[in-house]
């Protein structure tokens, strides 16, 4: 599975402990999170994807991360949840992608993540109810994230043309509910910062 081409398209939702919108998006890691440290979970819906000849389409993922200070300084802790429906080959491929070892969009994870908590294969759902994204892993993550509406009440507030590594366009959002219990962590970020982005990653 070395140097395989890979790609995934879909959507991701992210909920963190920042009290207002995450400053890492605009500062690109040169400003600390609003609480001085970052705790976050993210949900991924892969509409179409592959790793070499391994099909990743239709799978959902969850990722938790802790960052002790400035995002750019590293020493991150991360843990990965992979859809129970994924094949053994898909699990290996997604683990390689989300540990940065597959290169491409996620390559910096191999540098910034100092501690990897491991992989758990679990049932995961990612649904859209009107504008709200509902992401759930039974007994682990219970999240609902809604975009912040702009002056035009028919449109979301969007940051565009960003150099943020996750995506160039970020929908500004807030968490309606955001509970995470796993790997000895117990978080609740309801009412805090969230974001929604198109997932369009590739490598190597």
Secondary structure per residue as TSV (DSSP state, phi and psi in degrees):
chain	resnum	aa	ss	phi	psi
A	1	X	-	360.0	28.1
A	2	X	T	-89.0	136.6
A	3	X	T	54.5	35.1
A	4	X	-	-78.5	141.8
A	5	X	-	-73.7	144.3
A	6	X	E	-145.8	158.5
A	7	X	E	-160.8	151.2
A	8	X	E	-149.8	135.8
A	9	X	E	-126.6	146.1
A	10	X	E	163.0	-126.9
A	11	X	E	-150.4	152.1
A	12	X	E	-133.5	149.7
A	13	X	E	-126.3	140.2
A	14	X	E	-134.9	134.9
A	15	X	E	-127.3	130.3
A	16	X	E	-134.1	178.5
A	17	X	S	-87.7	1.0
A	18	X	-	-61.8	139.7
A	19	X	S	-75.3	-33.1
A	20	X	S	-122.9	-173.8
A	21	X	S	-57.4	137.0
A	22	X	-	-50.6	116.8
A	23	X	H	-70.3	-16.4
A	24	X	H	-63.8	-28.2
A	25	X	H	-62.7	-45.7
A	26	X	H	-88.8	-34.0
A	27	X	H	-84.5	-11.4
A	28	X	T	55.3	39.5
A	29	X	T	92.1	-0.9
A	30	X	S	-91.7	0.7
A	31	X	S	-128.3	137.3
A	32	X	-	-71.2	158.3
A	33	X	-	-57.4	159.3
A	34	X	T	-62.4	-25.5
A	35	X	T	-95.7	3.0
A	36	X	S	89.5	-16.5
A	37	X	S	-147.3	163.8
A	38	X	E	-119.7	132.3
A	39	X	E	-125.7	129.8
A	40	X	E	-152.7	151.2
A	41	X	E	-126.2	150.9
A	42	X	E	-134.4	145.0
A	43	X	E	-117.1	141.9
A	44	X	E	-126.6	135.4
A	45	X	E	-117.7	112.3
A	46	X	E	-93.1	107.3
A	47	X	E	-78.2	-39.1
A	48	X	E	-146.2	132.2
A	49	X	E	-169.2	159.5
A	50	X	E	-155.5	157.1
A	51	X	E	-131.2	102.9
A	52	X	T	60.0	-122.9
A	53	X	T	-95.4	2.7
A	54	X	E	-84.3	122.3
A	55	X	E	-80.7	127.0
A	56	X	-	-110.2	1.7
A	57	X	T	-62.6	139.7
A	58	X	T	85.0	1.0
A	59	X	-	-93.7	153.0
A	60	X	E	-114.9	153.0
A	61	X	E	-138.9	157.1
A	62	X	E	-131.7	146.2
A	63	X	E	-139.0	132.3
A	64	X	E	-114.6	146.2
A	65	X	E	-143.4	144.4
A	66	X	E	-124.1	132.6
A	67	X	E	-127.0	121.4
A	68	X	S	-73.6	-11.5
A	69	X	S	-170.5	-125.8
A	70	X	-	-61.2	128.9
A	71	X	G	-55.5	-38.3
A	72	X	G	-73.7	-11.7
A	73	X	G	-88.6	-7.5
A	74	X	-	80.5	-152.9
A	75	X	-	63.1	34.4
A	76	X	E	-74.4	154.4
A	77	X	E	-115.9	135.4
A	78	X	E	-140.5	150.2
A	79	X	E	-140.3	145.9
A	80	X	E	-121.8	137.2
A	81	X	E	-116.1	128.6
A	82	X	E	-119.4	139.4
A	83	X	E	-46.8	132.1
A	84	X	T	-59.1	-24.9
A	85	X	T	-78.3	-9.2
A	86	X	-	-69.3	141.9
A	87	X	-	-73.0	166.7
A	88	X	H	-56.6	-40.2
A	89	X	H	-68.6	-38.2
A	90	X	H	-67.0	-39.1
A	91	X	H	-61.5	-44.7
A	92	X	H	-63.0	-42.3
A	93	X	H	-65.1	-47.2
A	94	X	H	-67.4	-34.7
A	95	X	H	-64.3	-41.0
A	96	X	H	-65.5	-40.1
A	97	X	H	-65.0	-46.9
A	98	X	H	-84.4	-1.7
A	99	X	T	-102.2	4.1
A	100	X	T	82.2	-0.3
A	101	X	T	-78.8	-10.2
A	102	X	T	-90.7	-2.7
A	103	X	-	75.1	-174.9
A	104	X	G	77.5	-144.8
A	105	X	G	-54.5	-39.4
A	106	X	G	-94.8	9.8
A	107	X	T	-58.8	-33.2
A	108	X	T	-67.2	-16.8
A	109	X	H	-63.4	-29.6
A	110	X	H	-68.3	-21.6
A	111	X	H	-94.7	-42.4
A	112	X	H	-85.1	-27.6
A	113	X	E	-85.4	114.9
A	114	X	E	-91.1	-26.3
A	115	X	E	-134.9	121.4
A	116	X	E	-106.8	119.1
A	117	X	E	-77.5	-14.9
A	118	X	E	117.5	-174.3
A	119	X	E	-124.3	135.1
A	120	X	E	-124.1	135.5
A	121	X	E	-99.8	117.7
A	122	X	E	-143.9	162.6
A	123	X	-	-69.5	133.4
A	124	X	-	-136.3	134.6
A	125	X	E	-123.1	141.5
A	126	X	E	-134.1	109.2
A	127	X	E	-127.1	155.5
A	128	X	E	-115.6	119.6
A	129	X	E	-113.6	104.5
A	130	X	T	57.6	-116.2
A	131	X	T	-94.4	-14.5
A	132	X	E	-80.8	133.5
A	133	X	E	-96.7	125.8
A	134	X	E	-111.5	118.1
A	135	X	E	-120.9	126.7
A	136	X	E	-141.5	135.4
A	137	X	E	-125.1	112.1
A	138	X	T	-48.4	128.4
A	139	X	T	66.3	7.0
A	140	X	T	-123.9	-59.8
A	141	X	E	-127.1	132.4
A	142	X	E	-130.6	98.8
A	143	X	E	-129.3	144.9
A	144	X	E	-141.6	122.3
A	145	X	E	-124.9	130.6
A	146	X	E	-122.7	133.7
A	147	X	E	-61.0	149.4
A	148	X	-	-84.9	122.6
A	149	X	B	-73.5	147.7
A	150	X	-	-91.0	-168.3
A	151	X	S	-58.8	-42.0
A	152	X	S	-77.4	106.1
A	153	X	T	-67.6	-4.9
A	154	X	T	-91.4	-5.1
A	155	X	S	-126.4	148.5
A	156	X	B	-75.0	158.6
A	157	X	-	-79.3	124.0
A	158	X	E	-129.6	134.2
A	159	X	E	-94.8	122.4
A	160	X	-	-120.5	163.4
A	161	X	S	57.3	39.3
A	162	X	-	-90.3	154.8
A	163	X	-	-93.7	7.2
A	164	X	-	-53.6	132.1
A	165	X	S	-66.1	-26.5
A	166	X	S	-71.5	-41.7
A	167	X	-	-169.8	151.1
A	168	X	S	-76.8	-20.4
A	169	X	-	-120.5	128.3
A	170	X	E	-126.7	123.5
A	171	X	E	-82.7	121.9
A	172	X	E	-73.4	130.6
A	173	X	E	-143.9	173.2
A	174	X	E	-133.2	153.5
A	175	X	E	-87.3	122.9
A	176	X	E	-75.1	-40.8
A	177	X	E	-145.8	147.9
A	178	X	E	-162.1	82.3
A	179	X	E	-112.2	136.1
A	180	X	E	-139.1	125.5
A	181	X	E	-131.4	111.2
A	182	X	E	-173.4	156.9
A	183	X	T	51.2	35.8
A	184	X	T	77.2	9.5
A	185	X	E	-105.1	151.2
A	186	X	E	-142.3	99.2
A	187	X	E	-116.3	152.4
A	188	X	E	-145.6	107.5
A	189	X	-	-111.5	27.5
A	190	X	T	-56.8	133.0
A	191	X	T	83.7	0.3
A	192	X	S	-102.1	-174.5
A	193	X	E	-61.3	142.4
A	194	X	E	-150.9	165.4
A	195	X	E	-150.4	155.0
A	196	X	E	-130.2	132.9
A	197	X	E	-139.1	154.2
A	198	X	E	-71.2	138.6
A	199	X	E	-95.4	114.9
A	200	X	E	-147.3	76.8
A	201	X	E	-112.9	155.4
A	202	X	E	-160.2	166.6
A	203	X	E	-168.5	178.9
A	204	X	-	-82.2	360.0
